[in-house]
Amino acid sequence: MKVLFTAAECAPFFKTGGLGDVAGALPKQLKDKGADIRIVLPYYKQMPTKYQELCEDVFYFYVNVGWRRQYCGIKKMVLDGLTYYFIDNQYYFDRDRLYGYYDDGERFAYFQLAVIEMMEKIDFIPDIIHVNDYHTAMIPFLIREKYYWIQAYQAIETVLTIHNIEFQGVFGENILSDLFGMGKERYYDGTVRFDDNINFLKTGILYAGRVNTVSPSYAEEIQTPEFGSGLDGVLRMAKDKLSGILNGINYEINDPETDPLIPANFSKEDLTGKATNKAALQQKMGLPIRDVPLMAIVSRLTHQKGFQLLMDEMEYMMQDDVQLVVLGTGEAEFEQGFKAFVHRFPEKCAVSISFDVKLAQLFYAGADLFLMPSAFEPCGLSQMISMRYGTLPVVHEIGGLKDSVIPYNPITKEGTGFGFSEFRSVYLMETIRMAAAVYREEPEVWQQLIQTAMAKDFSWDSPAKEYIGLYQLLTER
């Protein structure tokens, strides 16, 4: 089975979030399971030099972006047995950030046109094109409506993965003619129109052969007005081809037994290194080295991540015998709010307003509890990483958090973390206090929870099998 996997970001070359992690990890597992896979990405200037040096220039051609004739260089890299192609155009991709520009519609219109026109030129006509989020969601539409006359493309099937439905690629109606060089028939009949604009993601949902999200619960949630960001009706209409596949995490990087970024390695059979890491984390963050529940946050500090609930309860939480460490950047009210509590409770609260990969691993390995009270969470990776390191998550039972964390049951004494179902600060606080009580009063139960959490399989093996199943549904029908 030939698969072309295309996305706007991919670790380890360049990433801003979960999409980059998925694009970096999933294709490797698909290859291991027999897929003949190629990955195609923009060639951003953020690519580290060591990877740029591995790229070879293959050829170039020109892409018509409406009336514009734009250069398209094709670079190729083979890394760890995987073949990557990069679309090179300095005008569109030689910028300081991956996204967030006034002309993102034009940038990713160009990218999608280039991906499609590249396929014949590299002599790789896939059975499946796997597109991700709005940046590539128009490809299924373009294959059927613009490039339908290319016989080699007529049998191609498409899969769209929605990583976060909030980002939809909404642009003016003229984009069809001005950028894609097409008529407006599909705008006027309502197919690609949404609120009098072109909506890339809506279009992808309607035209892709299969649509999936990054957790089963999120697939259900986005069919409701509360979580569908306006597209819930479209998704309900497409529900027969909609499913959810929980993401995995990279077990090579996130392995407490071999991780070179933490002071002491450990395993679920031998947890002695966990205490060493906790002391190192307390020392690193300037907190007293004490045997108290140590809670950690590694996150973007935003309302989506639910930190307004924590702010509402911080005053009360700091009265308890606990410690909190925070790593991340985000909205000013949360950055300043956490700093204010550091000033008032320097022996209980410490904050690093930064992005620090090495420090993040110490947070995962050294803390007792990991706080993720997200308002919504398509999948989430941090809760899986924290469990891998024996740090029990406290989560709002939503989306991927609900699918990956088994809430502690005080009757059976079982679980892999702690959860609350109603998005209110009082329930977050109750859950934190319950977790702290188990830590202090039931050490044997606590150890069992850690071992159960560490034993959970969050590798990419199972998700990759499910994606292969999706592909087969399309190619065998």
For each residue, the residues with C-beta under 8 A, 3 or more apart:
1: 34 35 36 127 128 468 471 472 475
2: 35 36 37 124 125 126 127 128
3: 30 35 36 37 38 126 127 128 129 130 471
4: 37 38 39 40 115 119 124 126 128 129 130
5: 23 26 27 30 37 38 39 40 130 132
6: 39 40 41 115 129 130 131 132 136 139
7: 10 19 20 22 23 39 41 131 132 133 135 136
8: 19 41 42 98 99 108 111 132 133 135 136
9: 13 14 15 16 17 19 20 23 41 98
10: 7 13 14 15 20 23 24 39 41 84
11: 14 15 20 21 23 24 25
12: 15 24 48 51
13: 9 10 41 44 46 47 48 51
14: 9 10 11 20 44 46 47 98
15: 9 10 11 12 19 20 21 23 24
16: 9 19 20 98 99
17: 9 20 21 163
18: 21 22 163 164 214 247 378 379 380 381
19: 7 8 9 15 16 22 23 132 133 163 164
20: 7 9 10 11 14 15 16 17 23 24
21: 11 15 17 18 24 25 247 249 250 381
22: 7 18 19 25 26 132 161 163 214 247
23: 5 7 9 10 11 15 19 20 26 27 39 41 132
24: 10 11 12 15 20 21 27 28 250
25: 11 21 22 28 29 248 249 250 460
26: 5 22 23 29 30 248 460 463 464 467
27: 5 23 24 30 31 37 39 82
28: 24 25 31 32 80 82 460
29: 25 26 32 33 248 460 461 463 464
30: 3 5 26 27 33 35 37 464 467 468
31: 27 28 34 35 37 81 82
32: 28 29 464
33: 29 30 464 465 468
34: 1 31 468
35: 1 2 3 30 31 468 471
36: 1 2 3
37: 2 3 4 5 27 30 31 82 83
38: 3 4 5 83 84 85 122 124 126
39: 4 5 6 7 10 23 27 82 83 84 85
40: 4 5 6 84 85 86 87 115 118
41: 6 7 8 9 10 13 23 84 85 86 87
42: 8 86 87 92 93 98 111
43: 47 55 73 75 86 87 88 89 93
44: 13 14 47 93 94 95 98
45: 90 93 94 95
46: 13 14 98
47: 13 14 43 44 51 52
48: 12 13 51 52
49: 52 53
50: 53 54
51: 12 13 47 48 54 55 77 79
52: 47 48 49 55
53: 49 50
54: 50 51 77 78 79
55: 43 51 52 75 76 77 86
56: 75 76 77
57: 60 73 74 75
58: 74 75 76 85 122
59: 73 74 121
60: 57 71 72 73 74 88
61: 72 74 117 121
62: 69 70 71 72
63: 69 70 72 110 113 114 117
64: 67 68 69 70 113 181
65: 68 69 70 106 109 110 113 179 181
66: 177 178 179 180 181
67: 64 178 181
68: 64 65
69: 62 63 64 65
70: 62 63 64 65 89 91 92 110
71: 60 62 89 91
72: 60 61 62 63 87 88 89 114 117 118
73: 43 57 59 60 87 88 89
74: 57 58 59 60 61 85 86 87 88 118 121 122
75: 43 55 56 57 58 85 86 88
76: 55 56 58 83 84 85 86
77: 51 54 55 56 83 84 86
78: 54 81 82 83 84
79: 51 54 82 84
80: 28
81: 31 78
82: 27 28 31 37 39 78 79
83: 37 38 39 76 77 78
84: 10 38 39 40 41 76 77 78 79
85: 38 39 40 41 58 74 75 76 118 122
86: 40 41 42 43 55 74 75 76 77
87: 40 41 42 43 72 73 74 93 111 114 115 118
88: 43 60 72 73 74 75 93
89: 43 70 71 72 73 92 93 110 114
90: 45 93 94
91: 70 71 94
92: 42 70 89 95 106 107 110 111
93: 42 43 44 45 87 88 89 90 107
94: 44 45 90 91
95: 44 45 92 98 101
96:
97: 100 101
98: 8 9 14 16 42 44 46 95
99: 8 16 104
100: 97 104
101: 95 97 104 107
102:
103: 106 107
104: 99 100 101 107 108 169
105: 108 109 169 171 175 179
106: 65 92 103 109 110 179
107: 92 93 101 103 104 110 111
108: 8 104 105 111 112 134 135 136 169 200
109: 65 105 106 112 113 138 175 179 180
110: 63 65 70 89 92 106 107 113 114 179
111: 8 42 87 92 107 108 114 115 135 136
112: 108 109 115 116 135 136 138 139 142
113: 63 64 65 109 110 116 117 142 180
114: 63 72 87 89 110 111 117 118
115: 4 6 40 87 111 112 118 119 136 139
116: 112 113 119 139 142 143 147 153
117: 61 63 72 113 114 120 121
118: 40 72 74 85 87 114 115 121 122
119: 4 115 116 122 124 125 126 152 153
120: 117 123 125 150 152
121: 59 61 74 117 118
122: 38 58 74 85 118 119
123: 120
124: 2 4 38 119
125: 2 119 120 152 153 156
126: 2 3 4 38 119 129 156
127: 1 2 3 155 156 157 471 475
128: 1 2 3 4 156 157 158 159 471 474 475
129: 3 4 6 126 139 140 143 156 157 158 159
130: 3 4 5 6 158 159 161 467 471
131: 6 7 136 137 139 140 158 159 160 161 204 208
132: 5 6 7 8 19 22 23 135 136 160 161 163
133: 7 8 19 136 137 161 162 163 164 167 201
134: 108 137 167 168 169 200 201 204
135: 7 8 108 111 112 132 169 200
136: 6 7 8 108 111 112 115 131 132 133 139 204
137: 131 133 134 140 160 169 200 201 203 204 205 208
138: 109 112 141 142 169 180 200 203 204
139: 6 112 115 116 129 131 136 142 143 158 204
140: 129 131 137 143 144 158 160 203 204 207 208 209
141: 138 144 145 146 186 192 203 204 206 207
142: 112 113 116 138 139 145 146 147 180
143: 116 129 139 140 146 147 148 153 156 158 207
144: 140 141 148 207
145: 141 142 148 182 186
146: 141 142 143 180 181 182
147: 116 142 143 150 153
148: 143 144 145 153 154
149:
150: 120 147 153 154
151: 154
152: 119 120 125
153: 116 119 125 143 147 148 150 156
154: 148 150 151
155: 127
156: 125 126 127 128 129 143 153
157: 127 128 129 209 471 474 475
158: 128 129 130 131 139 140 143 207 208 209 210 474
159: 128 129 130 131 208 209 210 211 212 467 470 471 474
160: 131 132 137 140 204 205 208 210 211 212
161: 22 130 131 132 133 211 212 213 214
162: 133 165 201 205 211 212 213 214 222 378
163: 17 18 19 22 132 133 213 214 378 379
164: 18 19 133 167 378
165: 162 168 201 213 222 227 228 229 231 378
166: 229
167: 133 134 164 201
168: 134 165 194 199 200 201 202 229 230 231
169: 104 105 108 134 135 137 138 199 200 201
170: 194 195 197 198 199 200
171: 105 175 197 198 200
172: 175 197 198
173: 176 184 187 193 196 197 198
174: 177 178
175: 105 109 171 172 178 179 180 198
176: 173 179 180 182 183 184 186 187 192 198
177: 66 174 180 181 182 183 184
178: 66 67 174 175
179: 65 66 105 106 109 110 175 176
180: 66 109 113 138 142 146 175 176 177
181: 64 65 66 67 146 177
182: 145 146 176 177 186
183: 176 177
184: 173 176 177 187 188
185: 188 189
186: 141 145 176 182 189 191 192
187: 173 176 184 190 191 192 193 198
188: 184 185 193
189: 185 186
190: 187 193
191: 186 187 203 206
192: 141 176 186 187 198 199 202 203
193: 173 187 188 190 196 197 198 199
194: 168 170 197 198 199 202 230 231
195: 170 199 230
196: 173 193
197: 170 171 172 173 193 194
198: 170 171 172 173 175 176 187 192 193 194 203
199: 168 169 170 192 193 194 195 202 203 231
200: 108 134 135 137 138 168 169 170 171 203 204
201: 133 134 137 162 165 167 168 169 204 205 231
202: 168 192 194 199 205 206 231 234
203: 137 138 140 141 191 192 198 199 200 206 207
204: 131 134 136 137 138 139 140 141 160 200 201 207 208 211
205: 137 160 162 201 202 208 211 231 234 235 238
206: 141 191 202 203 234 238
207: 140 141 143 144 158 203 204
208: 131 137 140 158 159 160 204 205 211 241
209: 140 157 158 159 241 474
210: 158 159 160 241 243 470 473 474
211: 159 160 161 162 204 205 208 235 238 241 242 243
212: 159 160 161 162 219 242 243 244 245 470
213: 161 162 163 165 218 219 222 242 243 244 245 378
214: 18 22 161 162 163 218 244 245 246 247 378 379 400
215: 218 219 244 245 246 247 378 379 399 400 402 403 404
216: 219 220 243 244 245 246 403
217: 220 221 244 398 399 400 402 403
218: 213 214 215 221 222 227 244 376 377 378 379 399 400
219: 212 213 215 216 222 223 242 243 244
220: 216 217 223 224 244
221: 217 218 224 226 227 228 376 398 399
222: 162 165 213 218 219 227 228 229 231 232 235
223: 219 220 228 232 235 236 239 242
224: 220 221 227 228 232
225: 228 232
226: 221
227: 165 218 221 222 224 232 376
228: 165 221 222 223 224 225 231 232 233 235
229: 165 166 168 222 232
230: 168 194 195
231: 165 168 194 199 201 202 205 222 228 234 235
232: 222 223 224 225 227 228 229 235 236
233: 228 236 237
234: 202 205 206 231 237 238
235: 205 211 222 223 228 231 232 238 239 242
236: 223 232 233 239
237: 233 234
238: 205 206 211 234 235 241 242
239: 223 235 236 242
240:
241: 208 209 210 211 238
242: 211 212 213 219 223 235 238 239
243: 210 211 212 213 216 219 470
244: 212 213 214 215 216 217 218 219 220 403
245: 212 213 214 215 216 463 466 467 470
246: 214 215 216 379 400 403 404 463
247: 18 21 22 214 215 379 381 384 400 463
248: 25 26 29 384 458 459 460 461 462 463 464
249: 21 25 254 381 384 385 388 458 459 460
250: 21 24 25 253 254 460
251: 254 255 388 458 459 460
252: 255
253: 250 259
254: 249 250 251 259 364 385 388 389
255: 251 252 258 259 388
256: 259 262 265 266 267 273 365 388 389 390 454
257: 265 266 267
258: 255 265
259: 253 254 255 256 262 265 361 365
260:
261: 357 358 361 362
262: 256 259 265 273 277 280 361 362 365 366
263: 273 276 277 280 362
264: 272 273 274 276 277 280
265: 256 257 258 259 262 273
266: 256 257 270 271 272 273 274 277 365 390
267: 256 257 270 271 454
268: 271 390 450 451 454 455
269:
270: 266 267 273
271: 266 267 268 274 275 390 447 450 451
272: 264 266 275 276
273: 256 262 263 264 265 266 270 276 277
274: 264 266 271 277 278 365 366 390 450
275: 271 272 278 279
276: 263 264 272 273 279 280
277: 262 263 264 266 273 274 280 281 362 365 366
278: 274 275 281 282 294 366 367 368
279: 275 276 282 283 289 366
280: 262 263 264 276 277 283 284 362 366
281: 277 278 284 285 294 296 325 362 363 365 366 367
282: 278 279 285 287 288 289 290 294 323 366
283: 279 280 286 287 289
284: 280 281 359 362
285: 281 282 325 350 352
286: 283 346 350
287: 282 283 290 323 325 347 348 350
288: 282 347
289: 279 282 283
290: 282 287 323
291:
292: 321 322 323
293: 321 322 323 368 369 435 436 439 440
294: 278 281 282 322 323 324 325 366 367 368 369
295: 322 323 324 325 367 368 369 370 371 394 432
296: 281 324 325 326 327 363 364 366 367 369 370 371 386 391
297: 307 324 325 326 327 328 363 370 371
298: 327 328 360 363 364 370 382
299: 302 305 307 327 328 330 372 382
300: 304 305 328 329 330
301: 305 307 326 328 329 330 331 334 335 338
302: 299 305 307 330 331 334
303: 306 307 308 331 375
304: 300 374 375 376
305: 299 300 301 302 330 372 373 374 375
306: 303 309 310 372 373 374 375 396 423 428
307: 297 299 301 302 303 310 311 330 334 373
308: 303 311 312 425
309: 306 312 313 373 423 424 425 428
310: 306 307 313 314 317 371 373 425 428
311: 307 308 314 333 334 337
312: 308 309 425
313: 309 310 316 317 425 426 428 429 432
314: 310 311 317 318 337 341
315: 318 319
316: 313 319 320 429
317: 310 313 314 320 322 324 429 432
318: 314 315 322 324 341 344 345 348 349
319: 315 316
320: 316 317 433 436
321: 292 293
322: 292 293 294 295 317 318 348 432 436
323: 282 287 290 292 293 294 295 348 349 350
324: 294 295 296 297 317 318 348 349 350
325: 281 285 287 294 295 296 297 349 350 351 352 363 367
326: 296 297 301 338 349 350 351 352
327: 296 297 298 299 351 352 354 356 359 360 363
328: 297 298 299 300 301 353 354 355
329: 300 301 335 353 354 355
330: 299 300 301 302 305 307 334 335
331: 301 302 303 334 335
332: 335 336
333: 311 336 337
334: 301 302 307 311 330 331 337 338
335: 301 329 330 331 332 338 339 353
336: 332 333 339 340
337: 311 314 333 334 340 341
338: 301 326 334 335 341 342 349 351 353
339: 335 336 342 343 351 353
340: 336 337 343 344
341: 314 318 337 338 344 345 349
342: 338 339 345 346 349 350 351
343: 339 340 346
344: 318 340 341 349
345: 318 341 342 348 349
346: 286 342 343 349 350
347: 287 288
348: 287 318 322 323 324 345
349: 318 323 324 325 326 338 341 342 344 345 346
350: 285 286 287 323 324 325 326 342 346
351: 325 326 327 338 339 342
352: 285 325 326 327 356 359
353: 328 329 335 338 339
354: 327 328 329 359
355: 328 329
356: 327 352 359 360
357: 261 360 361
358: 261 361 362
359: 284 327 352 354 356 362 363
360: 298 327 356 357 363 364
361: 259 261 262 357 358 364 365
362: 261 262 263 277 280 281 284 358 359 365 366
363: 281 296 297 298 325 327 359 360 366 367 370
364: 254 296 298 360 361 367 370 382 385 386 388 389 391
365: 256 259 262 266 274 277 281 361 362 389 390 391
366: 262 274 277 278 279 280 281 282 294 296 362 363 391
367: 278 281 294 295 296 325 363 364 370 386 391
368: 278 293 294 295 391 392 439
369: 293 294 295 296 391 392 393 394 418 432 435 436 439
370: 295 296 297 298 363 364 367 382 383 386 391 392 393 394
371: 295 296 297 310 393 394 432
372: 299 305 306 377 380 382 383 393 394 395 396 401
373: 305 306 307 309 310 394 395 396 420 423 428
374: 304 305 306 377 380 395 396 398 399 401
375: 303 304 305 306 396 398 423
376: 218 221 227 304 398 399
377: 218 372 374 380 395 396 398 399 400 401
378: 18 162 163 164 165 213 214 215 218 399 400
379: 18 163 214 215 218 246 247 399 400 404
380: 18 372 374 377 383 384 395 399 400 401 404
381: 18 21 247 249 384 385
382: 298 299 364 370 372 385 386 393
383: 370 372 380 386 387 393 395 400 401 404 405 417
384: 247 248 249 380 381 387 388 404 456 458
385: 249 254 364 381 382 388 389
386: 296 364 367 370 382 383 389 391 392 393
387: 383 384 390 391 392 393 404 405 416 417 453 454 456 458
388: 249 251 254 255 256 364 384 385 454 458
389: 254 256 364 365 385 386 454
390: 256 266 268 271 274 365 387 450 451 453 454
391: 296 364 365 366 367 368 369 370 386 387
392: 368 369 370 386 387 416 417 418 435 449 450 453
393: 369 370 371 372 382 383 386 387 401 405 416 417 418
394: 295 369 370 371 372 373 417 418 419 428 431 432 435
395: 372 373 374 377 380 383 398 401 402 405 417 418 419 420
396: 306 372 373 374 375 377 401 419 420 421 423 428
397: 401 402 405 407 419 420 421
398: 217 221 374 375 376 377 395 401 402 423
399: 215 217 218 221 374 376 377 378 379 380 402 403
400: 214 215 217 218 246 247 377 378 379 380 383 403 404
401: 372 374 377 380 383 393 395 396 397 398 404 405 419
402: 215 217 395 397 398 399 405 419
403: 215 216 217 244 246 399 400
404: 215 246 379 380 383 384 387 400 401 456 458
405: 383 387 393 395 397 401 402 415 416 417 419
406: 414 415 416 417
407: 397 415 417 418 419
408: 413 414 415 417 418 419 434 435 438 449
409: 412 413 414 415
410: 413 434
411:
412: 409
413: 408 409 410 442 445 448
414: 406 408 409 449 452
415: 405 406 407 408 409 418 449 452
416: 387 392 393 405 406 449 452 453 456
417: 383 387 392 393 394 395 405 406 407 408 449 453
418: 369 392 393 394 395 407 408 415 431 432 434 435
419: 394 395 396 397 401 402 405 407 408 431
420: 373 395 396 397 427 428 430 431
421: 396 397 427
422: 427
423: 306 309 373 375 396 398 427
424: 309 427 428
425: 308 309 310 312 313 428 429
426: 313 429 430
427: 420 421 422 423 424 430 431
428: 306 309 310 313 373 394 396 420 424 425 431 432
429: 313 316 317 425 426 432 433
430: 420 426 427 433 434
431: 394 418 419 420 427 428 434 435
432: 295 313 317 322 369 371 394 418 428 429 435 436
433: 320 429 430 436 437
434: 408 410 418 430 431 437 438
435: 293 369 392 394 408 418 431 432 438 439
436: 293 320 322 369 432 433 439 440
437: 433 434 440 441 442
438: 408 434 435 441 442 445 446 449
439: 293 368 369 435 436 442 443 446
440: 293 436 437
441: 437 438
442: 413 437 438 439 445 446
443: 439 446 447
444: 447 448
445: 413 438 442 448 449
446: 438 439 442 443 449 450
447: 271 443 444 450 451
448: 413 444 445 451 452
449: 392 408 414 415 416 417 438 445 446 452 453
450: 268 271 274 390 392 446 447 453 454
451: 268 271 390 447 448 454 455
452: 414 415 416 448 449 455 456
453: 387 390 392 416 417 449 450 456
454: 256 267 268 387 388 389 390 450 451
455: 268 451 452
456: 384 387 404 416 452 453
457: 461 462
458: 248 249 251 384 387 388 404
459: 248 249 251 462
460: 25 26 28 29 248 249 250 251 463 464
461: 29 248 457 464 465
462: 248 457 459 465 466
463: 26 29 245 246 247 248 460 466 467
464: 26 29 30 32 33 248 460 461 467 468
465: 33 461 462 468 469
466: 245 462 463 469 470
467: 26 30 130 159 245 463 464 470 471
468: 1 30 33 34 35 464 465 471 472
469: 465 466 472 473
470: 159 210 212 243 245 466 467 473 474
471: 1 3 35 127 128 130 157 159 467 468 474 475
472: 1 468 469 475 476
473: 210 469 470 476 477
474: 128 157 158 159 209 210 470 471 477
475: 1 127 128 157 471 472
476: 472 473
477: 473 474
